[in-house]
Amino acid sequence: MTNNDIFRRIRYCFDLKDTAVLKVFALAEFTVSEEQVSGWLKKEEDEKFLKMRDRELAAFLNGFISYKRGKRDGEQPAPESNLNNNMVFQKLRIALNLKADDILAIFEQAEFRLSNHELSAFFRKPTHKNYRECKDQVLRNFLMGLQFQQRPESKGSEEV
């Protein structure tokens, strides 16, 4: 999955308008323009399409944590310059304050089966012997289940 896909799906799941997206970035103390947001939302075939970099998605996810849970005191975390699916998954888990059972229920919404042990492996440190890389299919199914949970009317159409 590309950063643009992840951004698009999160925005759709939570029905975030452009003004809300700008607020989310502001909470992460990261400045973006409406043109950038619009470009990130375009399809790749569009001439105004902008590729979202890891740092920009990380800033959005950091701001999303503050948006959903409240801004923490002190200095805000700096956005990572390299992002992987495990980090995206972890940031969404934190933002939505999800426990393992909640995440497994979200996967069930997308008709995707995962054991508790498989799930916990995604949230381990990469150096841990039981760490497991979160593949695109897992993240895609999580976002789809989240979409079905947040927007039940979208259950018939799986595409955003």
ABEGO torsion letter per residue (X at the ends): XBAAAAAAAAAAAAGBBAAAAAAAAAAAGBBBBAAAAAAAABBAABAABBBBBAAAAAAAAAAAAAAAAEBBBEBBBBBBABBBAAAAAAAAAAAAGBBAAAAAAAAAAAGBBBBAAAAAAAABBAABAABBBBBAAAAAAAAAAAAAAABAAAAABABX
